[in-house]
Amino acid sequence: MAAAHGYSELRDEVESALRWGVDAYRVECLRPVGTHPDLEDASHQPPFYEEHGERQVAAGYYTRVLRRRQHLVPLRDALREHVDRCERCQER
């Protein structure tokens, strides 16, 4: 919580997220879900979060934009690989 509160660039986002209180963040659960269009979409239209990020960078709030191909797809792929590895270990 100290790190979140100390990150001035994310002050508004942290305050918004904490409207449910800190207990809402005490347990993290990852569950399988279907595909998400923002990560699977092969179209050339950028997702909302990239467009919003571009506006935030232009306004001087951030220094760079999170990009689907550069940032989120590699994370998705790494999580899938980790889950696959864990499932193979449990089968033994």
Phi and psi restraints in degrees (range 20) as a CNS / XPLOR table:
assign (resid 1 and name C) (resid 2 and name N)
       (resid 2 and name CA) (resid 2 and name C) 1.0 -63.6 20.0 2
assign (resid 2 and name N) (resid 2 and name CA)
       (resid 2 and name C) (resid 3 and name N) 1.0 -40.4 20.0 2
assign (resid 2 and name C) (resid 3 and name N)
       (resid 3 and name CA) (resid 3 and name C) 1.0 -64.7 20.0 2
assign (resid 3 and name N) (resid 3 and name CA)
       (resid 3 and name C) (resid 4 and name N) 1.0 -42.5 20.0 2
assign (resid 3 and name C) (resid 4 and name N)
       (resid 4 and name CA) (resid 4 and name C) 1.0 -62.7 20.0 2
assign (resid 4 and name N) (resid 4 and name CA)
       (resid 4 and name C) (resid 5 and name N) 1.0 -45.7 20.0 2
assign (resid 4 and name C) (resid 5 and name N)
       (resid 5 and name CA) (resid 5 and name C) 1.0 -69.6 20.0 2
assign (resid 5 and name N) (resid 5 and name CA)
       (resid 5 and name C) (resid 6 and name N) 1.0 -27.1 20.0 2
assign (resid 5 and name C) (resid 6 and name N)
       (resid 6 and name CA) (resid 6 and name C) 1.0 -81.9 20.0 2
assign (resid 6 and name N) (resid 6 and name CA)
       (resid 6 and name C) (resid 7 and name N) 1.0 -6.3 20.0 2
assign (resid 6 and name C) (resid 7 and name N)
       (resid 7 and name CA) (resid 7 and name C) 1.0 -93.7 20.0 2
assign (resid 7 and name N) (resid 7 and name CA)
       (resid 7 and name C) (resid 8 and name N) 1.0 88.0 20.0 2
assign (resid 7 and name C) (resid 8 and name N)
       (resid 8 and name CA) (resid 8 and name C) 1.0 -61.1 20.0 2
assign (resid 8 and name N) (resid 8 and name CA)
       (resid 8 and name C) (resid 9 and name N) 1.0 -29.9 20.0 2
assign (resid 8 and name C) (resid 9 and name N)
       (resid 9 and name CA) (resid 9 and name C) 1.0 -65.2 20.0 2
assign (resid 9 and name N) (resid 9 and name CA)
       (resid 9 and name C) (resid 10 and name N) 1.0 -23.7 20.0 2
assign (resid 9 and name C) (resid 10 and name N)
       (resid 10 and name CA) (resid 10 and name C) 1.0 -108.7 20.0 2
assign (resid 10 and name N) (resid 10 and name CA)
       (resid 10 and name C) (resid 11 and name N) 1.0 16.2 20.0 2
assign (resid 10 and name C) (resid 11 and name N)
       (resid 11 and name CA) (resid 11 and name C) 1.0 -51.4 20.0 2
assign (resid 11 and name N) (resid 11 and name CA)
       (resid 11 and name C) (resid 12 and name N) 1.0 -49.9 20.0 2
assign (resid 11 and name C) (resid 12 and name N)
       (resid 12 and name CA) (resid 12 and name C) 1.0 -64.1 20.0 2
assign (resid 12 and name N) (resid 12 and name CA)
       (resid 12 and name C) (resid 13 and name N) 1.0 -41.2 20.0 2
assign (resid 12 and name C) (resid 13 and name N)
       (resid 13 and name CA) (resid 13 and name C) 1.0 -65.6 20.0 2
assign (resid 13 and name N) (resid 13 and name CA)
       (resid 13 and name C) (resid 14 and name N) 1.0 -40.4 20.0 2
assign (resid 13 and name C) (resid 14 and name N)
       (resid 14 and name CA) (resid 14 and name C) 1.0 -64.2 20.0 2
assign (resid 14 and name N) (resid 14 and name CA)
       (resid 14 and name C) (resid 15 and name N) 1.0 -46.9 20.0 2
assign (resid 14 and name C) (resid 15 and name N)
       (resid 15 and name CA) (resid 15 and name C) 1.0 -60.7 20.0 2
assign (resid 15 and name N) (resid 15 and name CA)
       (resid 15 and name C) (resid 16 and name N) 1.0 -40.1 20.0 2
assign (resid 15 and name C) (resid 16 and name N)
       (resid 16 and name CA) (resid 16 and name C) 1.0 -65.2 20.0 2
assign (resid 16 and name N) (resid 16 and name CA)
       (resid 16 and name C) (resid 17 and name N) 1.0 -43.2 20.0 2
assign (resid 16 and name C) (resid 17 and name N)
       (resid 17 and name CA) (resid 17 and name C) 1.0 -65.9 20.0 2
assign (resid 17 and name N) (resid 17 and name CA)
       (resid 17 and name C) (resid 18 and name N) 1.0 -31.3 20.0 2
assign (resid 17 and name C) (resid 18 and name N)
       (resid 18 and name CA) (resid 18 and name C) 1.0 -83.5 20.0 2
assign (resid 18 and name N) (resid 18 and name CA)
       (resid 18 and name C) (resid 19 and name N) 1.0 5.2 20.0 2
assign (resid 18 and name C) (resid 19 and name N)
       (resid 19 and name CA) (resid 19 and name C) 1.0 -62.9 20.0 2
assign (resid 19 and name N) (resid 19 and name CA)
       (resid 19 and name C) (resid 20 and name N) 1.0 -20.2 20.0 2
assign (resid 19 and name C) (resid 20 and name N)
       (resid 20 and name CA) (resid 20 and name C) 1.0 -91.0 20.0 2
assign (resid 20 and name N) (resid 20 and name CA)
       (resid 20 and name C) (resid 21 and name N) 1.0 -4.4 20.0 2
assign (resid 20 and name C) (resid 21 and name N)
       (resid 21 and name CA) (resid 21 and name C) 1.0 90.8 20.0 2
assign (resid 21 and name N) (resid 21 and name CA)
       (resid 21 and name C) (resid 22 and name N) 1.0 163.5 20.0 2
assign (resid 21 and name C) (resid 22 and name N)
       (resid 22 and name CA) (resid 22 and name C) 1.0 -71.7 20.0 2
assign (resid 22 and name N) (resid 22 and name CA)
       (resid 22 and name C) (resid 23 and name N) 1.0 -25.6 20.0 2
assign (resid 22 and name C) (resid 23 and name N)
       (resid 23 and name CA) (resid 23 and name C) 1.0 -62.7 20.0 2
assign (resid 23 and name N) (resid 23 and name CA)
       (resid 23 and name C) (resid 24 and name N) 1.0 -24.4 20.0 2
assign (resid 23 and name C) (resid 24 and name N)
       (resid 24 and name CA) (resid 24 and name C) 1.0 -65.0 20.0 2
assign (resid 24 and name N) (resid 24 and name CA)
       (resid 24 and name C) (resid 25 and name N) 1.0 -15.2 20.0 2
assign (resid 24 and name C) (resid 25 and name N)
       (resid 25 and name CA) (resid 25 and name C) 1.0 -113.6 20.0 2
assign (resid 25 and name N) (resid 25 and name CA)
       (resid 25 and name C) (resid 26 and name N) 1.0 13.2 20.0 2
assign (resid 25 and name C) (resid 26 and name N)
       (resid 26 and name CA) (resid 26 and name C) 1.0 -75.9 20.0 2
assign (resid 26 and name N) (resid 26 and name CA)
       (resid 26 and name C) (resid 27 and name N) 1.0 -27.9 20.0 2
assign (resid 26 and name C) (resid 27 and name N)
       (resid 27 and name CA) (resid 27 and name C) 1.0 -126.8 20.0 2
assign (resid 27 and name N) (resid 27 and name CA)
       (resid 27 and name C) (resid 28 and name N) 1.0 131.5 20.0 2
assign (resid 27 and name C) (resid 28 and name N)
       (resid 28 and name CA) (resid 28 and name C) 1.0 -112.6 20.0 2
assign (resid 28 and name N) (resid 28 and name CA)
       (resid 28 and name C) (resid 29 and name N) 1.0 129.9 20.0 2
assign (resid 28 and name C) (resid 29 and name N)
       (resid 29 and name CA) (resid 29 and name C) 1.0 -125.7 20.0 2
assign (resid 29 and name N) (resid 29 and name CA)
       (resid 29 and name C) (resid 30 and name N) 1.0 130.8 20.0 2
assign (resid 29 and name C) (resid 30 and name N)
       (resid 30 and name CA) (resid 30 and name C) 1.0 -106.7 20.0 2
assign (resid 30 and name N) (resid 30 and name CA)
       (resid 30 and name C) (resid 31 and name N) 1.0 126.7 20.0 2
assign (resid 30 and name C) (resid 31 and name N)
       (resid 31 and name CA) (resid 31 and name C) 1.0 -126.5 20.0 2
assign (resid 31 and name N) (resid 31 and name CA)
       (resid 31 and name C) (resid 32 and name N) 1.0 146.4 20.0 2
assign (resid 31 and name C) (resid 32 and name N)
       (resid 32 and name CA) (resid 32 and name C) 1.0 -64.2 20.0 2
assign (resid 32 and name N) (resid 32 and name CA)
       (resid 32 and name C) (resid 33 and name N) 1.0 140.4 20.0 2
assign (resid 32 and name C) (resid 33 and name N)
       (resid 33 and name CA) (resid 33 and name C) 1.0 -136.6 20.0 2
assign (resid 33 and name N) (resid 33 and name CA)
       (resid 33 and name C) (resid 34 and name N) 1.0 168.8 20.0 2
assign (resid 33 and name C) (resid 34 and name N)
       (resid 34 and name CA) (resid 34 and name C) 1.0 -70.6 20.0 2
assign (resid 34 and name N) (resid 34 and name CA)
       (resid 34 and name C) (resid 35 and name N) 1.0 -178.6 20.0 2
assign (resid 34 and name C) (resid 35 and name N)
       (resid 35 and name CA) (resid 35 and name C) 1.0 -70.1 20.0 2
assign (resid 35 and name N) (resid 35 and name CA)
       (resid 35 and name C) (resid 36 and name N) 1.0 151.7 20.0 2
assign (resid 35 and name C) (resid 36 and name N)
       (resid 36 and name CA) (resid 36 and name C) 1.0 -109.7 20.0 2
assign (resid 36 and name N) (resid 36 and name CA)
       (resid 36 and name C) (resid 37 and name N) 1.0 129.7 20.0 2
assign (resid 36 and name C) (resid 37 and name N)
       (resid 37 and name CA) (resid 37 and name C) 1.0 -56.5 20.0 2
assign (resid 37 and name N) (resid 37 and name CA)
       (resid 37 and name C) (resid 38 and name N) 1.0 -33.3 20.0 2
assign (resid 37 and name C) (resid 38 and name N)
       (resid 38 and name CA) (resid 38 and name C) 1.0 -64.6 20.0 2
assign (resid 38 and name N) (resid 38 and name CA)
       (resid 38 and name C) (resid 39 and name N) 1.0 -25.7 20.0 2
assign (resid 38 and name C) (resid 39 and name N)
       (resid 39 and name CA) (resid 39 and name C) 1.0 -98.9 20.0 2
assign (resid 39 and name N) (resid 39 and name CA)
       (resid 39 and name C) (resid 40 and name N) 1.0 -20.4 20.0 2
assign (resid 39 and name C) (resid 40 and name N)
       (resid 40 and name CA) (resid 40 and name C) 1.0 -101.6 20.0 2
assign (resid 40 and name N) (resid 40 and name CA)
       (resid 40 and name C) (resid 41 and name N) 1.0 -16.3 20.0 2
assign (resid 40 and name C) (resid 41 and name N)
       (resid 41 and name CA) (resid 41 and name C) 1.0 -66.2 20.0 2
assign (resid 41 and name N) (resid 41 and name CA)
       (resid 41 and name C) (resid 42 and name N) 1.0 121.7 20.0 2
assign (resid 41 and name C) (resid 42 and name N)
       (resid 42 and name CA) (resid 42 and name C) 1.0 -93.3 20.0 2
assign (resid 42 and name N) (resid 42 and name CA)
       (resid 42 and name C) (resid 43 and name N) 1.0 2.0 20.0 2
assign (resid 42 and name C) (resid 43 and name N)
       (resid 43 and name CA) (resid 43 and name C) 1.0 -68.2 20.0 2
assign (resid 43 and name N) (resid 43 and name CA)
       (resid 43 and name C) (resid 44 and name N) 1.0 168.3 20.0 2
assign (resid 43 and name C) (resid 44 and name N)
       (resid 44 and name CA) (resid 44 and name C) 1.0 -94.0 20.0 2
assign (resid 44 and name N) (resid 44 and name CA)
       (resid 44 and name C) (resid 45 and name N) 1.0 2.7 20.0 2
assign (resid 44 and name C) (resid 45 and name N)
       (resid 45 and name CA) (resid 45 and name C) 1.0 -81.4 20.0 2
assign (resid 45 and name N) (resid 45 and name CA)
       (resid 45 and name C) (resid 46 and name N) 1.0 126.5 20.0 2
assign (resid 45 and name C) (resid 46 and name N)
       (resid 46 and name CA) (resid 46 and name C) 1.0 -69.8 20.0 2
assign (resid 46 and name N) (resid 46 and name CA)
       (resid 46 and name C) (resid 47 and name N) 1.0 145.6 20.0 2
assign (resid 46 and name C) (resid 47 and name N)
       (resid 47 and name CA) (resid 47 and name C) 1.0 -68.6 20.0 2
assign (resid 47 and name N) (resid 47 and name CA)
       (resid 47 and name C) (resid 48 and name N) 1.0 163.5 20.0 2
assign (resid 47 and name C) (resid 48 and name N)
       (resid 48 and name CA) (resid 48 and name C) 1.0 -53.5 20.0 2
assign (resid 48 and name N) (resid 48 and name CA)
       (resid 48 and name C) (resid 49 and name N) 1.0 -44.5 20.0 2
assign (resid 48 and name C) (resid 49 and name N)
       (resid 49 and name CA) (resid 49 and name C) 1.0 -64.1 20.0 2
assign (resid 49 and name N) (resid 49 and name CA)
       (resid 49 and name C) (resid 50 and name N) 1.0 -28.1 20.0 2
assign (resid 49 and name C) (resid 50 and name N)
       (resid 50 and name CA) (resid 50 and name C) 1.0 -71.8 20.0 2
assign (resid 50 and name N) (resid 50 and name CA)
       (resid 50 and name C) (resid 51 and name N) 1.0 -42.7 20.0 2
assign (resid 50 and name C) (resid 51 and name N)
       (resid 51 and name CA) (resid 51 and name C) 1.0 -63.4 20.0 2
assign (resid 51 and name N) (resid 51 and name CA)
       (resid 51 and name C) (resid 52 and name N) 1.0 -43.3 20.0 2
assign (resid 51 and name C) (resid 52 and name N)
       (resid 52 and name CA) (resid 52 and name C) 1.0 -62.8 20.0 2
assign (resid 52 and name N) (resid 52 and name CA)
       (resid 52 and name C) (resid 53 and name N) 1.0 -43.4 20.0 2
assign (resid 52 and name C) (resid 53 and name N)
       (resid 53 and name CA) (resid 53 and name C) 1.0 -60.7 20.0 2
assign (resid 53 and name N) (resid 53 and name CA)
       (resid 53 and name C) (resid 54 and name N) 1.0 -39.2 20.0 2
assign (resid 53 and name C) (resid 54 and name N)
       (resid 54 and name CA) (resid 54 and name C) 1.0 -62.2 20.0 2
assign (resid 54 and name N) (resid 54 and name CA)
       (resid 54 and name C) (resid 55 and name N) 1.0 -40.2 20.0 2
assign (resid 54 and name C) (resid 55 and name N)
       (resid 55 and name CA) (resid 55 and name C) 1.0 -65.8 20.0 2
assign (resid 55 and name N) (resid 55 and name CA)
       (resid 55 and name C) (resid 56 and name N) 1.0 -39.6 20.0 2
assign (resid 55 and name C) (resid 56 and name N)
       (resid 56 and name CA) (resid 56 and name C) 1.0 -66.6 20.0 2
assign (resid 56 and name N) (resid 56 and name CA)
       (resid 56 and name C) (resid 57 and name N) 1.0 -38.8 20.0 2
assign (resid 56 and name C) (resid 57 and name N)
       (resid 57 and name CA) (resid 57 and name C) 1.0 -65.7 20.0 2
assign (resid 57 and name N) (resid 57 and name CA)
       (resid 57 and name C) (resid 58 and name N) 1.0 -44.9 20.0 2
assign (resid 57 and name C) (resid 58 and name N)
       (resid 58 and name CA) (resid 58 and name C) 1.0 -61.0 20.0 2
assign (resid 58 and name N) (resid 58 and name CA)
       (resid 58 and name C) (resid 59 and name N) 1.0 -33.1 20.0 2
assign (resid 58 and name C) (resid 59 and name N)
       (resid 59 and name CA) (resid 59 and name C) 1.0 -81.2 20.0 2
assign (resid 59 and name N) (resid 59 and name CA)
       (resid 59 and name C) (resid 60 and name N) 1.0 -6.4 20.0 2
assign (resid 59 and name C) (resid 60 and name N)
       (resid 60 and name CA) (resid 60 and name C) 1.0 89.4 20.0 2
assign (resid 60 and name N) (resid 60 and name CA)
       (resid 60 and name C) (resid 61 and name N) 1.0 8.1 20.0 2
assign (resid 60 and name C) (resid 61 and name N)
       (resid 61 and name CA) (resid 61 and name C) 1.0 -75.9 20.0 2
assign (resid 61 and name N) (resid 61 and name CA)
       (resid 61 and name C) (resid 62 and name N) 1.0 -35.5 20.0 2
assign (resid 61 and name C) (resid 62 and name N)
       (resid 62 and name CA) (resid 62 and name C) 1.0 -130.3 20.0 2
assign (resid 62 and name N) (resid 62 and name CA)
       (resid 62 and name C) (resid 63 and name N) 1.0 163.1 20.0 2
assign (resid 62 and name C) (resid 63 and name N)
       (resid 63 and name CA) (resid 63 and name C) 1.0 -97.9 20.0 2
assign (resid 63 and name N) (resid 63 and name CA)
       (resid 63 and name C) (resid 64 and name N) 1.0 -18.4 20.0 2
assign (resid 63 and name C) (resid 64 and name N)
       (resid 64 and name CA) (resid 64 and name C) 1.0 -152.4 20.0 2
assign (resid 64 and name N) (resid 64 and name CA)
       (resid 64 and name C) (resid 65 and name N) 1.0 163.8 20.0 2
assign (resid 64 and name C) (resid 65 and name N)
       (resid 65 and name CA) (resid 65 and name C) 1.0 -102.8 20.0 2
assign (resid 65 and name N) (resid 65 and name CA)
       (resid 65 and name C) (resid 66 and name N) 1.0 136.6 20.0 2
assign (resid 65 and name C) (resid 66 and name N)
       (resid 66 and name CA) (resid 66 and name C) 1.0 -74.1 20.0 2
assign (resid 66 and name N) (resid 66 and name CA)
       (resid 66 and name C) (resid 67 and name N) 1.0 127.4 20.0 2
assign (resid 66 and name C) (resid 67 and name N)
       (resid 67 and name CA) (resid 67 and name C) 1.0 -113.5 20.0 2
assign (resid 67 and name N) (resid 67 and name CA)
       (resid 67 and name C) (resid 68 and name N) 1.0 142.9 20.0 2
assign (resid 67 and name C) (resid 68 and name N)
       (resid 68 and name CA) (resid 68 and name C) 1.0 -55.9 20.0 2
assign (resid 68 and name N) (resid 68 and name CA)
       (resid 68 and name C) (resid 69 and name N) 1.0 -59.1 20.0 2
assign (resid 68 and name C) (resid 69 and name N)
       (resid 69 and name CA) (resid 69 and name C) 1.0 -67.9 20.0 2
assign (resid 69 and name N) (resid 69 and name CA)
       (resid 69 and name C) (resid 70 and name N) 1.0 -38.7 20.0 2
assign (resid 69 and name C) (resid 70 and name N)
       (resid 70 and name CA) (resid 70 and name C) 1.0 -80.0 20.0 2
assign (resid 70 and name N) (resid 70 and name CA)
       (resid 70 and name C) (resid 71 and name N) 1.0 -35.4 20.0 2
assign (resid 70 and name C) (resid 71 and name N)
       (resid 71 and name CA) (resid 71 and name C) 1.0 -115.7 20.0 2
assign (resid 71 and name N) (resid 71 and name CA)
       (resid 71 and name C) (resid 72 and name N) 1.0 -48.4 20.0 2
assign (resid 71 and name C) (resid 72 and name N)
       (resid 72 and name CA) (resid 72 and name C) 1.0 -82.8 20.0 2
assign (resid 72 and name N) (resid 72 and name CA)
       (resid 72 and name C) (resid 73 and name N) 1.0 -39.8 20.0 2
assign (resid 72 and name C) (resid 73 and name N)
       (resid 73 and name CA) (resid 73 and name C) 1.0 -63.0 20.0 2
assign (resid 73 and name N) (resid 73 and name CA)
       (resid 73 and name C) (resid 74 and name N) 1.0 -44.3 20.0 2
assign (resid 73 and name C) (resid 74 and name N)
       (resid 74 and name CA) (resid 74 and name C) 1.0 -61.5 20.0 2
assign (resid 74 and name N) (resid 74 and name CA)
       (resid 74 and name C) (resid 75 and name N) 1.0 -36.0 20.0 2
assign (resid 74 and name C) (resid 75 and name N)
       (resid 75 and name CA) (resid 75 and name C) 1.0 -65.1 20.0 2
assign (resid 75 and name N) (resid 75 and name CA)
       (resid 75 and name C) (resid 76 and name N) 1.0 -46.7 20.0 2
assign (resid 75 and name C) (resid 76 and name N)
       (resid 76 and name CA) (resid 76 and name C) 1.0 -56.2 20.0 2
assign (resid 76 and name N) (resid 76 and name CA)
       (resid 76 and name C) (resid 77 and name N) 1.0 -47.0 20.0 2
assign (resid 76 and name C) (resid 77 and name N)
       (resid 77 and name CA) (resid 77 and name C) 1.0 -64.3 20.0 2
assign (resid 77 and name N) (resid 77 and name CA)
       (resid 77 and name C) (resid 78 and name N) 1.0 -39.5 20.0 2
assign (resid 77 and name C) (resid 78 and name N)
       (resid 78 and name CA) (resid 78 and name C) 1.0 -65.5 20.0 2
assign (resid 78 and name N) (resid 78 and name CA)
       (resid 78 and name C) (resid 79 and name N) 1.0 -40.3 20.0 2
assign (resid 78 and name C) (resid 79 and name N)
       (resid 79 and name CA) (resid 79 and name C) 1.0 -65.5 20.0 2
assign (resid 79 and name N) (resid 79 and name CA)
       (resid 79 and name C) (resid 80 and name N) 1.0 -41.7 20.0 2
assign (resid 79 and name C) (resid 80 and name N)
       (resid 80 and name CA) (resid 80 and name C) 1.0 -61.6 20.0 2
assign (resid 80 and name N) (resid 80 and name CA)
       (resid 80 and name C) (resid 81 and name N) 1.0 -43.0 20.0 2
assign (resid 80 and name C) (resid 81 and name N)
       (resid 81 and name CA) (resid 81 and name C) 1.0 -63.0 20.0 2
assign (resid 81 and name N) (resid 81 and name CA)
       (resid 81 and name C) (resid 82 and name N) 1.0 -41.6 20.0 2
assign (resid 81 and name C) (resid 82 and name N)
       (resid 82 and name CA) (resid 82 and name C) 1.0 -62.4 20.0 2
assign (resid 82 and name N) (resid 82 and name CA)
       (resid 82 and name C) (resid 83 and name N) 1.0 -46.0 20.0 2
assign (resid 82 and name C) (resid 83 and name N)
       (resid 83 and name CA) (resid 83 and name C) 1.0 -62.5 20.0 2
assign (resid 83 and name N) (resid 83 and name CA)
       (resid 83 and name C) (resid 84 and name N) 1.0 -44.6 20.0 2
assign (resid 83 and name C) (resid 84 and name N)
       (resid 84 and name CA) (resid 84 and name C) 1.0 -59.7 20.0 2
assign (resid 84 and name N) (resid 84 and name CA)
       (resid 84 and name C) (resid 85 and name N) 1.0 -42.3 20.0 2
assign (resid 84 and name C) (resid 85 and name N)
       (resid 85 and name CA) (resid 85 and name C) 1.0 -63.2 20.0 2
assign (resid 85 and name N) (resid 85 and name CA)
       (resid 85 and name C) (resid 86 and name N) 1.0 -43.2 20.0 2
assign (resid 85 and name C) (resid 86 and name N)
       (resid 86 and name CA) (resid 86 and name C) 1.0 -64.6 20.0 2
assign (resid 86 and name N) (resid 86 and name CA)
       (resid 86 and name C) (resid 87 and name N) 1.0 -41.6 20.0 2
assign (resid 86 and name C) (resid 87 and name N)
       (resid 87 and name CA) (resid 87 and name C) 1.0 -64.8 20.0 2
assign (resid 87 and name N) (resid 87 and name CA)
       (resid 87 and name C) (resid 88 and name N) 1.0 -38.1 20.0 2
assign (resid 87 and name C) (resid 88 and name N)
       (resid 88 and name CA) (resid 88 and name C) 1.0 -65.5 20.0 2
assign (resid 88 and name N) (resid 88 and name CA)
       (resid 88 and name C) (resid 89 and name N) 1.0 -38.6 20.0 2
assign (resid 88 and name C) (resid 89 and name N)
       (resid 89 and name CA) (resid 89 and name C) 1.0 -65.4 20.0 2
assign (resid 89 and name N) (resid 89 and name CA)
       (resid 89 and name C) (resid 90 and name N) 1.0 -37.8 20.0 2
assign (resid 89 and name C) (resid 90 and name N)
       (resid 90 and name CA) (resid 90 and name C) 1.0 -71.5 20.0 2
assign (resid 90 and name N) (resid 90 and name CA)
       (resid 90 and name C) (resid 91 and name N) 1.0 -23.5 20.0 2
assign (resid 90 and name C) (resid 91 and name N)
       (resid 91 and name CA) (resid 91 and name C) 1.0 -75.1 20.0 2
assign (resid 91 and name N) (resid 91 and name CA)
       (resid 91 and name C) (resid 92 and name N) 1.0 -19.7 20.0 2
